[in-house]
């Protein structure tokens, strides 16, 4: 039995994108053990995977902080008898661990992030609008290099079922015939956030739909304050901020009829439970390879006619036009109609 070490520490969306490939690896090589190492907060993403997946939570702000902490993590992993190392992150932390295993003669493989192609896609002039290899395929390439090719056969972390309902029902009750719509209006970077005044118009209209409940996903004091203002103004809305663990959020997402999300972690979390996602793209573009697992391009909302798009891989750049047209030019009605078509 081979022990395959998999490294991917951040960010939550990128870690979520490892799940379909790690799941495929575990199911297609049931006699081997997959040891997944990520931030300890990511454990719920891997709890429902096959039994031959072991999760190791790295405490990057405590025990495993800094070079000395990473070396401690390496020594802990070394004791597990690792046979192969798949570095799905290729940053200083993961490279330091991988280099040590390579010195022991253990086969190691690294992700090719395709930076050159993404630069051509997002540069200001002479863009090359070519679809880049998705992160899912890039992760699979790493395992293939190690001698473990995988077929992408993942459906959901819950298989053909929905998530557990026991704890969930205490918070949100029973769904019945009501249409459940998730809305995740925030992202890490401003270049990926639809203007909140326009998003409020979307929420106002959807909240008036008969037999429909809206669930707002997000976290942090600023986001919670905005959610609370919307709840005061409009009916049939509930904020999930601070109410559920990640495990229970995933379960709730599995019961949604549709999720409205930015190009953000929530798009990927909903994708892991086989929920349809309508995603909004501003500075970024699905061509960069970060569209959610099995999500359809037809469900992406973006300004196709702006020559400046995409201008960023991660949505972290200032708008040189100063008008944020990639988001402001998207009409709330466009989003509303997409959602209504899904739930009807």
C-alpha positions, 0 to 999 in steps of 0.5 A: 500500500502506497502512502501519497502525501498531498499538500495544499494549504490555502485558499479555501476555494483552491483547497475546495478544488482539490476535493474532486481530484482527491476523491477520485484518487482515493476511490480509484486507488482504494488500496493506497492511502491519501494523506491530505495536508491543509489548514486545520480549518479545512477538515470539513471539506474532507470528512465525507471522503473515502476511508483511505483519505487521512486529513492532517490539519496544519496550524500555520499560525501556531505550532507550524508557523514560520520555517521552524514550524514547517520543519516540525510539520515535515518531521511529523509527516516523515514519520508516517512513511510517505511514498509519494508527494504531490505538491498542489500549492507550490509555495515556500511552505510546500516547497520546503517540505517537498524538497526534504522528501526529495532529498530522501529519494521520494518521488515528488511532483509539483503543480504547473500553475500556467502563469504564462498563459494567465498573464497573456489572458489578463494583460492590458493589451494584446490579450490572448483569450484562450481557455486555460487548463482548469485547476482540477486538471492541473491537480490531476496532472500532478498525480498522473506524473507520480503514476496515479492517473485519475478519471474525474468521476466525482459528483458530491461529497455526499455521493448521490444524497444530500447532507445530514439534516439533524443539526441543520433543521434546528437552524433552518427547519424543513424545506418542504416544497419551498424553493431555497436560494443561496446568495453569497455576495462577497469575495476576498477581493473587491474586483470580484464583488458585484456592487452592493446597491445592485445586489440589494435590488436582486435580493429585493426582487427575489425576496418577493417571490412566492414560496421562496427563502433566501439564505445569505452566506458570508462572515465577518462584522462588516458582512453581517451588518449588511446582511442585517440591514437587508433582513430588516428591509425585505421578507423571506431572508435569513443570514447564515453568518456566524450561525453554522459550522462549515460542515453544516453550511455544506449540508445546507448548500446541498439542499439549495435549488440554486446558489448565486455567488461571485467567483469565490469560495462559496461557488466551490463549496456549493459545487462540492455538494452538486448544487447549481451555481449562478456565478458573477465575474468581474475582473476575473474570467472563467477562462483562467481555470477557476470555474466550479466543479461541473458548473456550466459556462451558460450559468456565468454572468459577465460583460463579454464586450469589454476589451479590458476583461479580464484584467486580473487572475484573482480580482485584486487590481485597481480598475484603471478605467475607474468605473468598474464597468465589468460589474456595473454594466451587469444589470440586476435584471439579468441576474434575477432572470437567471435565478428565476429560470433556475427555480422555475 
